Amino acid sequence: MKFLVRRYYSGFCTYEVDAEDEDAAYNIARHLPIDEDEILSTLEDWRHADEVEVIEDNED
């Protein structure tokens, strides 16, 4: 059998921003560029989001 497997990971980027409140800080940070090195170094398995589906069944 052949399967299509999608593995999901969670990661994060850290930002320091000046803002009036938490909502404003979040909105500022979400528009900043992603630090690819940091996001890759913080990846963790997100198993409950992974998907596996049969794409070819050779048992016929």
N, CA, C and O atoms as CSV, one atom per row, in Angstrom:
chain,resi,resn,atom,element,x,y,z
A,1,MET,N,N,0.842,-1.176,0.000
A,1,MET,CA,C,0.000,0.000,0.000
A,1,MET,C,C,0.888,1.239,0.000
A,1,MET,O,O,2.010,1.230,0.506
A,2,LYS,N,N,0.361,2.276,-0.569
A,2,LYS,CA,C,1.072,3.552,-0.584
A,2,LYS,C,C,0.241,4.562,0.189
A,2,LYS,O,O,-0.983,4.603,0.063
A,3,PHE,N,N,0.924,5.384,0.998
A,3,PHE,CA,C,0.248,6.352,1.848
A,3,PHE,C,C,0.791,7.751,1.607
A,3,PHE,O,O,1.964,7.936,1.283
A,4,LEU,N,N,-0.074,8.715,1.768
A,4,LEU,CA,C,0.315,10.121,1.792
A,4,LEU,C,C,0.287,10.540,3.259
A,4,LEU,O,O,-0.753,10.454,3.914
A,5,VAL,N,N,1.430,10.993,3.774
A,5,VAL,CA,C,1.545,11.353,5.184
A,5,VAL,C,C,1.884,12.830,5.292
A,5,VAL,O,O,2.846,13.302,4.686
A,6,ARG,N,N,1.094,13.550,6.062
A,6,ARG,CA,C,1.365,14.964,6.345
A,6,ARG,C,C,1.719,15.079,7.818
A,6,ARG,O,O,0.888,14.800,8.683
A,7,ARG,N,N,2.954,15.491,8.108
A,7,ARG,CA,C,3.390,15.680,9.490
A,7,ARG,C,C,3.388,17.162,9.781
A,7,ARG,O,O,3.965,17.952,9.035
A,8,TYR,N,N,2.745,17.532,10.853
A,8,TYR,CA,C,2.660,18.932,11.250
A,8,TYR,C,C,3.583,19.181,12.439
A,8,TYR,O,O,3.804,18.306,13.276
A,9,TYR,N,N,4.102,20.376,12.485
A,9,TYR,CA,C,4.994,20.779,13.568
A,9,TYR,C,C,4.547,22.137,14.080
A,9,TYR,O,O,3.966,22.938,13.348
A,10,SER,N,N,4.826,22.373,15.333
A,10,SER,CA,C,4.572,23.703,15.877
A,10,SER,C,C,5.914,24.327,16.217
A,10,SER,O,O,6.850,23.637,16.620
A,11,GLY,N,N,5.995,25.600,16.054
A,11,GLY,CA,C,7.210,26.346,16.368
A,11,GLY,C,C,6.820,27.774,16.693
A,11,GLY,O,O,5.643,28.129,16.633
A,12,PHE,N,N,7.786,28.580,17.033
A,12,PHE,CA,C,7.448,29.956,17.364
A,12,PHE,C,C,8.610,30.879,17.067
A,12,PHE,O,O,9.756,30.446,16.943
A,13,CYS,N,N,8.298,32.144,16.956
A,13,CYS,CA,C,9.274,33.221,16.852
A,13,CYS,C,C,9.023,34.169,18.016
A,13,CYS,O,O,7.880,34.382,18.421
A,14,THR,N,N,10.088,34.728,18.543
A,14,THR,CA,C,10.003,35.644,19.677
A,14,THR,C,C,10.291,37.058,19.205
A,14,THR,O,O,11.251,37.290,18.470
A,15,TYR,N,N,9.464,37.997,19.624
A,15,TYR,CA,C,9.635,39.397,19.237
A,15,TYR,C,C,9.579,40.277,20.476
A,15,TYR,O,O,8.829,39.995,21.411
A,16,GLU,N,N,10.363,41.331,20.484
A,16,GLU,CA,C,10.243,42.382,21.496
A,16,GLU,C,C,9.724,43.619,20.783
A,16,GLU,O,O,10.361,44.122,19.857
A,17,VAL,N,N,8.556,44.113,21.220
A,17,VAL,CA,C,7.940,45.272,20.569
A,17,VAL,C,C,7.481,46.269,21.622
A,17,VAL,O,O,7.170,45.894,22.753
A,18,ASP,N,N,7.440,47.526,21.248
A,18,ASP,CA,C,6.866,48.573,22.093
A,18,ASP,C,C,5.422,48.780,21.656
A,18,ASP,O,O,5.149,48.970,20.471
A,19,ALA,N,N,4.487,48.743,22.622
A,19,ALA,CA,C,3.070,48.900,22.296
A,19,ALA,C,C,2.316,49.405,23.519
A,19,ALA,O,O,2.831,49.388,24.637
A,20,GLU,N,N,1.083,49.856,23.286
A,20,GLU,CA,C,0.227,50.367,24.358
A,20,GLU,C,C,-0.387,49.254,25.207
A,20,GLU,O,O,-0.612,49.442,26.403
A,21,ASP,N,N,-0.663,48.079,24.590
A,21,ASP,CA,C,-1.275,46.976,25.320
A,21,ASP,C,C,-0.959,45.661,24.612
A,21,ASP,O,O,-0.296,45.656,23.574
A,22,GLU,N,N,-1.436,44.540,25.175
A,22,GLU,CA,C,-1.141,43.223,24.615
A,22,GLU,C,C,-1.685,43.051,23.205
A,22,GLU,O,O,-1.006,42.488,22.346
A,23,ASP,N,N,-2.901,43.528,22.953
A,23,ASP,CA,C,-3.480,43.405,21.614
A,23,ASP,C,C,-2.644,44.148,20.584
A,23,ASP,O,O,-2.392,43.631,19.496
A,24,ALA,N,N,-2.216,45.349,20.920
A,24,ALA,CA,C,-1.386,46.130,20.004
A,24,ALA,C,C,-0.042,45.444,19.788
A,24,ALA,O,O,0.463,45.406,18.666
A,25,ALA,N,N,0.539,44.904,20.854
A,25,ALA,CA,C,1.821,44.197,20.733
A,25,ALA,C,C,1.683,42.996,19.806
A,25,ALA,O,O,2.545,42.760,18.960
A,26,TYR,N,N,0.601,42.237,19.963
A,26,TYR,CA,C,0.357,41.083,19.097
A,26,TYR,C,C,0.224,41.517,17.640
A,26,TYR,O,O,0.823,40.905,16.755
A,27,ASN,N,N,-0.550,42.559,17.387
A,27,ASN,CA,C,-0.755,43.028,16.015
A,27,ASN,C,C,0.534,43.528,15.381
A,27,ASN,O,O,0.757,43.322,14.188
A,28,ILE,N,N,1.380,44.177,16.160
A,28,ILE,CA,C,2.672,44.621,15.632
A,28,ILE,C,C,3.539,43.404,15.296
A,28,ILE,O,O,4.108,43.322,14.207
A,29,ALA,N,N,3.634,42.462,16.238
A,29,ALA,CA,C,4.504,41.296,16.061
A,29,ALA,C,C,4.064,40.414,14.900
A,29,ALA,O,O,4.906,39.850,14.203
A,30,ARG,N,N,2.757,40.287,14.683
A,30,ARG,CA,C,2.299,39.392,13.610
A,30,ARG,C,C,2.623,39.924,12.229
A,30,ARG,O,O,2.524,39.185,11.249
A,31,HIS,N,N,3.010,41.189,12.125
A,31,HIS,CA,C,3.392,41.764,10.836
A,31,HIS,C,C,4.906,41.837,10.639
A,31,HIS,O,O,5.378,42.295,9.598
A,32,LEU,N,N,5.658,41.390,11.629
A,32,LEU,CA,C,7.115,41.385,11.516
A,32,LEU,C,C,7.572,40.134,10.766
A,32,LEU,O,O,6.852,39.136,10.740
A,33,PRO,N,N,8.747,40.174,10.162
A,33,PRO,CA,C,9.230,39.006,9.422
A,33,PRO,C,C,9.490,37.813,10.349
A,33,PRO,O,O,9.818,37.979,11.524
A,34,ILE,N,N,9.338,36.631,9.799
A,34,ILE,CA,C,9.603,35.399,10.536
A,34,ILE,C,C,11.108,35.165,10.577
A,34,ILE,O,O,11.793,35.278,9.561
A,35,ASP,N,N,11.610,34.840,11.758
A,35,ASP,CA,C,13.015,34.471,11.920
A,35,ASP,C,C,13.118,32.975,11.616
A,35,ASP,O,O,12.822,32.143,12.473
A,36,GLU,N,N,13.536,32.639,10.401
A,36,GLU,CA,C,13.541,31.242,9.963
A,36,GLU,C,C,14.423,30.358,10.837
A,36,GLU,O,O,14.073,29.206,11.094
A,37,ASP,N,N,15.556,30.872,11.296
A,37,ASP,CA,C,16.436,30.075,12.155
A,37,ASP,C,C,15.758,29.744,13.479
A,37,ASP,O,O,15.847,28.615,13.961
A,38,GLU,N,N,15.078,30.732,14.070
A,38,GLU,CA,C,14.417,30.482,15.349
A,38,GLU,C,C,13.249,29.522,15.182
A,38,GLU,O,O,13.075,28.612,15.992
A,39,ILE,N,N,12.458,29.713,14.154
A,39,ILE,CA,C,11.288,28.839,13.996
A,39,ILE,C,C,11.714,27.398,13.730
A,39,ILE,O,O,11.063,26.465,14.200
A,40,LEU,N,N,12.796,27.207,12.983
A,40,LEU,CA,C,13.281,25.847,12.742
A,40,LEU,C,C,13.860,25.221,14.006
A,40,LEU,O,O,13.744,24.012,14.207
A,41,SER,N,N,14.476,26.026,14.852
A,41,SER,CA,C,15.085,25.482,16.071
A,41,SER,C,C,14.060,25.205,17.168
A,41,SER,O,O,14.392,24.551,18.157
A,42,THR,N,N,12.833,25.680,17.025
A,42,THR,CA,C,11.809,25.465,18.052
A,42,THR,C,C,10.718,24.494,17.616
A,42,THR,O,O,9.709,24.349,18.306
A,43,LEU,N,N,10.910,23.830,16.481
A,43,LEU,CA,C,9.880,22.912,15.998
A,43,LEU,C,C,9.688,21.730,16.942
A,43,LEU,O,O,10.653,21.158,17.448
A,44,GLU,N,N,8.429,21.378,17.167
A,44,GLU,CA,C,8.065,20.198,17.936
A,44,GLU,C,C,6.971,19.459,17.182
A,44,GLU,O,O,6.148,20.068,16.497
A,45,ASP,N,N,6.974,18.127,17.319
A,45,ASP,CA,C,5.910,17.338,16.693
A,45,ASP,C,C,4.551,17.804,17.177
A,45,ASP,O,O,4.375,18.144,18.347
A,46,TRP,N,N,3.595,17.815,16.263
A,46,TRP,CA,C,2.213,18.158,16.584
A,46,TRP,C,C,1.366,16.982,16.126
A,46,TRP,O,O,0.546,17.101,15.216
A,47,ARG,N,N,1.584,15.839,16.779
A,47,ARG,CA,C,1.073,14.544,16.338
A,47,ARG,C,C,-0.439,14.535,16.115
A,47,ARG,O,O,-0.902,13.937,15.144
A,48,HIS,N,N,-1.212,15.172,16.976
A,48,HIS,CA,C,-2.671,15.100,16.835
A,48,HIS,C,C,-3.168,15.798,15.568
A,48,HIS,O,O,-4.335,15.652,15.204
A,49,ALA,N,N,-2.298,16.556,14.892
A,49,ALA,CA,C,-2.697,17.208,13.647
A,49,ALA,C,C,-2.226,16.436,12.415
A,49,ALA,O,O,-2.635,16.747,11.296
A,50,ASP,N,N,-1.365,15.426,12.614
A,50,ASP,CA,C,-0.836,14.661,11.481
A,50,ASP,C,C,-1.956,13.908,10.768
A,50,ASP,O,O,-2.979,13.572,11.365
A,51,GLU,N,N,-1.742,13.653,9.488
A,51,GLU,CA,C,-2.737,12.952,8.676
A,51,GLU,C,C,-2.057,11.850,7.878
A,51,GLU,O,O,-0.944,12.027,7.383
A,52,VAL,N,N,-2.730,10.715,7.757
A,52,VAL,CA,C,-2.264,9.622,6.913
A,52,VAL,C,C,-3.456,9.154,6.106
A,52,VAL,O,O,-4.524,8.896,6.660
A,53,GLU,N,N,-3.278,9.043,4.789
A,53,GLU,CA,C,-4.370,8.546,3.954
A,53,GLU,C,C,-3.821,7.591,2.908
A,53,GLU,O,O,-2.711,7.771,2.407
A,54,VAL,N,N,-4.601,6.583,2.588
A,54,VAL,CA,C,-4.225,5.622,1.557
A,54,VAL,C,C,-4.371,6.298,0.206
A,54,VAL,O,O,-5.411,6.886,-0.090
A,55,ILE,N,N,-3.324,6.216,-0.618
A,55,ILE,CA,C,-3.425,6.773,-1.966
A,55,ILE,C,C,-3.347,5.684,-3.033
A,55,ILE,O,O,-3.678,5.916,-4.196
A,56,GLU,N,N,-2.902,4.485,-2.622
A,56,GLU,CA,C,-2.884,3.368,-3.557
A,56,GLU,C,C,-2.988,2.082,-2.757
A,56,GLU,O,O,-2.171,1.827,-1.872
A,57,ASP,N,N,-3.987,1.275,-3.064
A,57,ASP,CA,C,-4.195,0.020,-2.358
A,57,ASP,C,C,-3.816,-1.111,-3.291
A,57,ASP,O,O,-4.535,-1.390,-4.250
A,58,ASN,N,N,-2.694,-1.767,-3.023
A,58,ASN,CA,C,-2.198,-2.845,-3.881
A,58,ASN,C,C,-2.739,-4.205,-3.480
A,58,ASN,O,O,-2.300,-5.217,-4.027
A,59,GLU,N,N,-3.662,-4.264,-2.559
A,59,GLU,CA,C,-4.180,-5.535,-2.069
A,59,GLU,C,C,-5.342,-6.065,-2.901
A,59,GLU,O,O,-5.974,-7.048,-2.516
A,60,ASP,N,N,-5.629,-5.443,-4.013
A,60,ASP,CA,C,-6.744,-5.896,-4.873
A,60,ASP,C,C,-6.383,-7.141,-5.637
A,60,ASP,O,O,-7.200,-7.654,-6.402
